[in-house]
Amino acid sequence: MANLKRGSRLLRDFVLNNRNYFNVKRAVTDEEIDLICEFRARGFIEQGTFPQGMITDRDEFDDRESTYLMYAEKNGKVVGTIRLIKSTNENPSLPIDYSVFYHEDKPYSLTELCEAGLLDGKAVTARAQIAGLVLDREYWGGRGIRNGLIPHLFLSLANIAFNEGIPGAIICADPHTTRMYHLYNAKLLYSGKFNFGKKFGEKVLPVDVMYISHSDLVFSFLIPLTEHSESK
């Protein structure tokens, strides 16, 4: 715990010392949430994460007090977003709980995947989810890592996880996005297909399910952020 506290302080100090590079904030007002959700939905389509018509701008999770919808600005322009959803007694469900996964063309819930031995039980016991990583086109192709945008976004999640006592979180992402999470020690638990149910016409998409611990969130920032700081 002492090392985690030290790591969290180091990362917080980095952000404070580089405040003018990326300004990372939590969307709180209706106007902010609408703006970031529109940015996210547009980015999902541009990145090829979801086809047109398969994603809505704003969903039920965006309006929860236990959801941290974070976004990064540079020179007044929104350039990235990510969200962390915490399960609470009042709102225990997570987006991944509504997902239907397909293994050898047979549908499974998240719990059923674990019971069938296809997924690590951490995915069920971890009651927080990281989702919705979207970057402006300018930061595609590794540039989001090299210039510090993704580290800044993940740092905001690390601080939230530390302050909220979240030991780890599950991630449900398309394969295109998965490699970004692997840089932060996210453990791949399952790679297959899933859909959104009848609401979206039973369309099936490729998906990866991962798990990332709070300690990995914290310490995986030290190297990329140090390298970025030295290169400025």
Summary of the structure (lengths in Angstrom):
residues: 232
radius of gyration: 17.1
end to end distance: 31.3
largest distance: 50.7
contacts: 717
relative contact order: 0.17
helix: 44%
strand: 27%
